[in-house]
Amino acid sequence: MKAHHRRVSLLIGVVVSSLLAASVAVGDSGRAPAARKERAKDPIVIGHRGASGYRPEHTLEAYELAIQMGADFIEPDLVSTKDGELVARHENEISGTTDVEDHPEFADRMTTKVIDGVEVTGWFTEDFTLEELKSLRAEERIPEIRPNNTAFNGLYEIPTLQEVIALAQREGVGIYPETKHPTYFDSIELSLEEPLVETLRANKYRNKRNPVFIQSFEVANLKELDEMTRLPLVQLINDTGKPYDFVVDGDPRTYADMITNKGLREIATYADGIGVNKNLIVPRNEDNELRAPTNLVKRAHRAKLLVHAWTFRNENTFLPEDFREGDPSSPLYLQAYGDAPAEYALFLGTGLDGVFSDNPDTAVASRFKFLEK
């Protein structure tokens, strides 16, 4: 335990030292920090797919719980129905998040498709009308980690984007929609960008003063959206691989190339922020132990980009060894909560502008504690 605390203290010390050095550098140059106006605000908490640590993800009930827990934004991942309606699902393949397998009337809809270069078998939103999807009910995606959430299986509908917006506006929070597989949906003539922008405009989201961010792992559709709307855009970046549209176009760049200084400047020509896998901010080694923080946040701010990190979760299975708690031999060890507040403190100390969290209550409390110091 003592070694654990020494390692955590060292990591936090490195973060603080880096921030002090950055502030000195800004003072010497006489320039205001990049994105000063945005970063002067408290870091935002984004309810990742709602409060998905406590309810089946991408349901109005999960979003509503996230709001009650203090989330500033709720995040719907968007896919299309057969009749062009945008609905909130993590993937267009829905056997893992709905009870579609229990509906004999849809048995013949099971099929195999290639989605972003990967062969996937199941049931797909684009093969259902909205009315048909509304007859399904949500189920917990990771029941082996969150068995308590299975108590809510079969209770909640699949919400539309419009229903998510209505909830957000009624409760006074922001929305953070993600376009899922935009190249694929373009290929089947169910483009996501136009109905997304039209729905946002119809709901009075018009410029960067509105509480909304639009995010995507792909680049071409963000550039297209940049021509269509003045709303802020966020380039999602993983810790491995490359955007799928780069694969299609033969673009040699990877996500790693996109977070070089040159890559960040390129992103800043069409987006307002980056949403990054948190391992790019504080990496882990092969033993799942934290290493020293990188300078990605500092460099992104220099490029005038906001930085939001994903995904923060309370369970040991998602935490680094540094913050896991309990008896590793216990059959419930991976389901058990670790020291998630310590992880938030470490990451908020890097200067992050926001966190995506499955447990918004923990994120909000940790932010409060961090800002009180």
Protein Blocks (a to p, Z undefined) as FASTA:
>chain_A
ZZmmmmmmmmmmmmmmmmmmmmmmmmmnopacehklmmmpccddddehiafklbcehifk
lmmmmmmnopabdcddddddfkopacddfbfblklmccklmmmklmmmgccddeehiace
dddfklpcfklmmmpccddfblmlmmmlmmmgokaccddfklmmmmmmmnopacddddeh
klmmmmnopafklmmmmmmmmnopabfkbccddddfbfklmmmmmmmpccdcdddddfeh
jdfklmmnopabdfklmmmmklmmmmmmmpcbdcddfklmmccdfkopacdddfklmmmm
mnopacddddddfbfklpcfklggcjfkbmklmmpccdfklmmmmmmmnopabdcdfblm
lmmmmmmmmmmZZ
